[in-house]
Amino acid sequence: MRKKFHVKRDNEVVVIAGSAKGRRGKIAQVLTKRDSVVLEANDERSKEKDEKKALIKPVLHHLRKSQQHPEGGLLWLEGAIHVSNVMLVTEYERRQAKGTAKASATGGNK
């Protein structure tokens, strides 16, 4: 039977847990067998020149020596994030607004 997730490809999501917490991105791929998603970075950090910092969850991939890469090499790729650690941006912003409204009504944090 096919698994059903709360997110789909091309949805805008926010990472809510893990090392990439707070980062925003667009879902590039859904890995149903691993219950994971791969994101494309589109937040302010993704505009940096450093290849590693531009990725949401960087994973190091080693390249074998070949005719295209005679010395071999290292390549930073986008890693998978478990589907339970991402939330739709609309839901995230709705919850943030609800939390700030509560805080202002009670006089803020003490």
N, C-alpha and C positions, 0 to 999 in steps of 0.2 A: 504494500500500500504506500502511496505517495505521502510524504510529510508535508505539513502545512505550517508555514512560518508567518509571523506578523509583518514581515518586510519582503519586498520583491526587488528585482533588479531595477535600476534607475531611480530608486527612492532615495531621498535625502535623509540621512540619519546622523545621530550624535552617538559617540561612544560613551557609555555611562559607567563603565567599570574597566579596570585593568590599567596597563601602562599607558594606553592612549586615551585615557579618560578626558572628556571635554572636546576632543577633536571632532570635526564635522567632515562628512564626505558623502559621496554618491556610490551606491552599491554597483560594482562592476560585474560581480559574479556571485552566485549563490551555490555553495557546496553542500548539497543535501545529505550526502553520506557522512560528512564530518560535522553537520549542524553548524556550519560556519558561513561567513560572508567575506568577500574581498572588497575593499573600498578604494575609490579613487579620491585622492585628497583634493579639496577645493577650499580650504580655509586659509587664513593669513600665513600660517607657517609653511604651506605648500609652495609659496612663491619664492622661497629661499633658493639660493644657488646650490647649496650643498645637497647632493642627491639623497643622502640618508635622512636629513632633517625634513625634506619635502614629503616623505612617505608617512603615512599614518602609523603603520606598524611594520618597520623595516626588518627584513630577514636577509641574511647574507647567503648568497648562492655562489659556489665555487665553479668556475668554468674549466673544463678539461682542455688540455693542449690540443689544438687542431690547426688546420691551415688558416682559418679565419683569425684565430687567437694563438699564435705560435708560443707565446709565453704563458698561456693559461690566463687566469685572472679572477677577480672578484666582482660580483654584480649584486647590487642592492635591489631586492624585489619587495613588492607589497605582500605582507603576511595576512593570513586569515584570522578573523576575529569571531569568536563564538556568537551565535545569533542572540543569546540571552544578554549579551553585553552591549547591544545596540538598541536605540529607540528612534522612532520617527521624529523628525525635527518638529513637526506640528504638535505632537503629543508632549515633547520635551518643553517647548515654549509655553504650552498651555499650563503645564505643571509649574513652570517657573513663575508665570504671572499669578497663578493661584497662591503660591507661596509668598510672593511679595505683597499681595493684597492682604493676606492674613497677618503678616509681620507689621504692616503699617496700621492696621486696625487695632492691634494689641499694643502698639507703641514701640515696636521693634524688639530686637534681642536685648536682653539685660545681662 
